[in-house]
Structures are given as structure tokens and as C-alpha cells.
Amino acid sequence: MLKIHNSLVREKQDFVPLTPGSVRIYVCGITVYDYCHLGHARMMVVFDMVVRWLRASGLDVTYVRNITDIDDKIIKRAQENNEPIETLTARFIQAMEEDAAALGVVPPTCEPRATGHVERMVAMIHTLVDKGLAYAAANGDVYYAVHRFPGYGKLSGKSLDDLRAGERVIIDPHKKDPLDFVLWKAAKPGEPWWDSPWGRGRPGWHIECSAMSEHFLGEHFDIHGGGQDLQFPHHENEIAQSEGAHDHPFVNYWMHNGFVRVDDEKMSKSLGNFFTVREILDRYQPEVVRFFILRAHYRSPLNYSDQHLEDAKRALDRLYTALKGSEQGGEISESAEAIDWSEAPARRFREAMNDDFNTPDAIAVLFDLANEINKTGLPVDVALLRALGGVLGLLQQDSQQYLQDTVIMGDPAFTQERIEQMIQQRLIARTNKDYGESDRIRKELLDAGIILEDGSQGTAWRRA
């Protein structure tokens, strides 16, 4: 049985869907005012892996990941750029989709945008006000009264007393309690607005996920996910809103992926160690980045460095080298259906994935299979390696093409055209029995990390 580490109870629990055979999962997506960074990439890849495994386990999955397309940061960036908000968000939504596709992330079942569901947010806020859990302030804002919700702090393990004593909170004279959070913001001059019972304004950030998850998945669903940084206050506030509005549990299992660090320091723009997905993909093949993310357990910190990316590239090369010369496997979506789960490697893979999505142990099974292929070359092992890799969104490229692409990505000076020209020059040298020139060309390519393989069909090349 699948076990999931539930952040709500801080331990692994058997996963039992609310509806047998189906799973409803909501993941907090991206605020689209800039390009995706490595932290966003980790969230997208991790929960793509989760959804893939749930489906490979025979479950019907409805996966919702929202887009925040109205927010203080978005408004500020649009004003700085002197462009309409819709133009800004459309540009970065397209960039996000391109980055996700490059990383092999399958689109969610639904990807709602906050601006399309403001009426639902207003309705939920109205319910909270009517129940005495929220109040309209004199400045036109509406706030949630956290002290009126008895369960506040159960996800993060923080009590109201601890929060008041140790957390930095913005002092707002319109709040009844410094910890109260905004549900509705009165419109300021030049800002976008919607009508509401409290005047023109726009929703706060937290309410959008409560309203949209309810619309697409119901008032009570299986899994809610996101980055560890969202556990408090965002997810804590979602619980207060949704359970306060409906008087019953909101989510059964909460999942949070770990932070990204850069050379053992927290990734942040202020430290100058902030990397966008596009910057990383300029240097590394997308599947290498996906493999790098999945090589770590999703709850562990992910430490980014050039050395760790190079290690991931060499490791993934080993898997593709084992597949070299084999036939391409089936489509990723069909991979799980072709797996004989009674085979020992498949059983070990399944046990790892059912242990809170333990991708490091699952990937270890792939390397064991690669070692067997290198010894025996059995087609059954080749097919199983392809199929199990496909469950993780890996090893679905043509091996020769992958190995050549990684060479070109690693050293832009060695384009495919240049490499082919050097191979032709070497062939001419060998034909003329100029073995010194032939050896010189082979050595130059080898120094660049390129191995030549002479065979009856000609000369092929791959990364060393």
C-alpha cells in the first residue's frame, strides 16, 4: 500500500482515497510575474512524479494546479514595465508552459487562473463574514479573524501565542488582531478591481486556492501539495478558510517538497545565487535537470551546484549508454501498462515508490538494471529499464540522440555539424593511411568528451 508523509500529522500514513479508485489532488502553482526559477521547477517535477505514480498504480487522477495571475507583485511589475497586466501574465504563463514541457511535466487536468474565479472567492468570503469568522474593516478590506478558528496552527504546529510572541507581523490599525489576514483588498487608484459587497477591490492571495480547489475538487479532497515555504502561512490559512466555511475537513493528506539550496546556501535574489529554469537549460539538457531533481527525495533539501548537475549528467549518461542500440520504448503513458510487476526489479521499484515516493531508491533499481544490461544485454531488461524510467518521465529519448545532445550542450563549440566534419576528415586521413592525423582527430574529440566507435556501418559517436 502507498504510504504518504502527511504534513498534517508529521508522519507517514497509508493512503486511502476518499473515493475508491480515484484521487483528487491540488497543488499551488506559480505567480506569473517573472520566469520560473529552480524552486518552481522542483515543485512542478515533484508533483508530476507523484501524479505519474498514482496513475501507474491504476488510480484515476484529477490534478489541479492553479495560476496566480493577480497579485501585488504582478501589479508592481506591470507598472514598472508600463504594460497591461494581461500582457505581462500571458507572456510568463507561456514561458512557464514552455519550461514545464521541456522538463517533461505533463499538463495538469485543470490549470485555473485566479482572475477567472473571483466571483467564487467573493462568495466564500461572504460565507466567512456571515459566520463571524471574517469582518469588513473601515478601509474597505476584509480580514479573517484567526482567533475565531479553533484549529488555526494545526498544519504548521504554531500556536497563536507563539505566533504573537515570535513572528514578525505587519501592524495594521484596521486589523482586530495583528495575525488576521486579508481576504479582500479595497482597490487603490490605478489597480484592477472587481465589484463586491464591500466595494471595489480584488481577492487576497490565500482565498483563491480555497475557492478554486472547492470548485474543481469539492469541499473535501485527497491531497494538497506545494513547496515547504507555503506550509505557513498560505496552507494554514487555506485550512482556516475552507474548514471555517464548511465545518468539516478540507484535505486528508498534505504534501510539501523541500527547499532548494545553492552551494549549501538558501537560493535567493539577495544572495545573487538565483537561477531561472532557462538559465539552467542553456547549460544542461532538460532531462538531466529532471533527473537531478528526482534523484533527491522530494522532502529533502535539494542542493544545486555545477558539480551536482555534472554528477547527474554522468549518471543519466550511464543509463542511456546501457540502452544504446536498443529499440525505443513505448510512449510514457503506456509504460506502466507494459510492466510485469512480479519481476524482482519491478517489485523493488514499486516498494520504493510506495514508500512516500522514494525516488532515490527507485532510481537505484534503474542502475541495477543497467548493470545487468551491460553484462547480458537481455531484451527483457532493456524493456523493463525503459518502462520503469518512463514511470518517472525518464529514458524515453533515443539513446544515441540523447548522448549526442549532451555533448553539444556540454561544449557549444562542438556542434553536431563540426563533429561530423571531423569524423569525415578522420575517414579521409585513414583512407590515405595518414594514421597520425587520424589519431590526432580522435584524441581532439576524446579531449572534448566525445568517443568515436568504428563499426561495420561506419563511425558513430557519443559522450564519454
C-alpha positions, 0 to 999 in steps of 0.5 A: 500500500502507498504510504504518504508523509502527511504534513498534517500529522508529521508522519507517514500514513497509508493512503486511502482515497476518499473515493475508491479508485480515484484521487483528487489532488491540488497543488499551488502553482506559480505567480506569473510575474517573472520566469520560473526559477529552480524552486518552481521547477522542483515543485512542478517535477515533484508533483508530476512524479507523484501524479505519474505514480498514482496513475501507474498504480491504476488510480484515476487522477484529477490534478489541479494546479492553479495560476496566480495571475493577480497579485501585488507583485504582478501589479508592481511589475506591470507598472514598472514595465508600463504594460497591461497586466494581461500582457505581462501574465500571458507572456510568463504563463507561456514561458512557464508552459514552455519550461514545464514541457521541456522538463517533461511535466505533463499538463495538469487536468485543470490549470485555473487562473485566479482572475477567472474565479473571483466571483467564487472567492467573493462568495466564500468570503461572504460565507466567512463574514456571515459566520463571524469568522471574517469582518469588513474593516473601515478601509474597505478590506476584509480580514479573517479573524484567526482567533475565531478558528479553533484549529488555526496552527494545526498544519504548521504546529504554531500556536497563536501565542507563539505566533504573537510572541515570535513572528514578525507581523505587519501592524495594521490599525484596521486589523482586530488582531495583528495575525488576521489576514486579508481576504479582500483588498479595497482597490487603490487608484490605478489597480484592477478591481472587481465589484463586491459587497464591500466595494471595489477591490480584488481577492487576497492571495490565500482565498483563491486556492480555497475557492478554486480547489472547492470548485474543481475538487469539492469541499473535501479532497485527497491531497494538497501539495506545494513547496515547504515555504507555503506550509505557513502561512498560505496552507494554514490559512487555506485550512482556516478558510475552507474548514471555517466555511464548511465545518468539516475537513478540507484535505486528508493528506498534505504534501510539501517538497523541500527547499532548494539550496545553492552551494549549501546556501538558501537560493535567493535574489539577495544572495545573487545565487538565483537561477531561472529554469532557462538559465539552467537549460542553456547549460544542461539538457532538460532531462538531466535537470529532471533527473537531478531533481528526482534523484533527491527525495522530494522532502529533502533539501535539494542542493544545486551546484555545477558539480551536482548537475555534472554528477547527474549528467554522468549518471543519466549518461550511464543509463542511456549508454546501457540502452544504446542500440536498443529499440525505443520504448513505448510512449510514457503513458503506456509504460506502466501498462507494459510492466510485469510487476512480479519481476524482482526489479519491478517489485523493488521499484514499486516498494520504493515508490510506495514508500512516500515516493522514494525516488532515490531508491527507485532510481537505484533499481534503474542502475541495477538494471543497467548493470545487468544490461551491460553484462547480458544485454537481455531484451527483457531488461532493456524493456523493463529499464525503459518502462520503469524510467518512463514511470518517472518521465525518464529514458524515453529519448533515443539513446544515441540522440540523447548522448549526442545532445549532451555533448553539444550542450556540454561544449557549444563549440562542438556542434553536431555539424563540426563533429561530423566534419571531423569524423569525415576528415578522420575517414579521409586521413585513414583512407590515405593511411595518414594514421597520425592525423587520424589519431590526432582527430580522435584524441581532439574529440576524446579531449572534448568528451566525445568517443568515436566507435568504428563499426561495420556501418561506419563511425558513430559517436557519443559522450564519454 
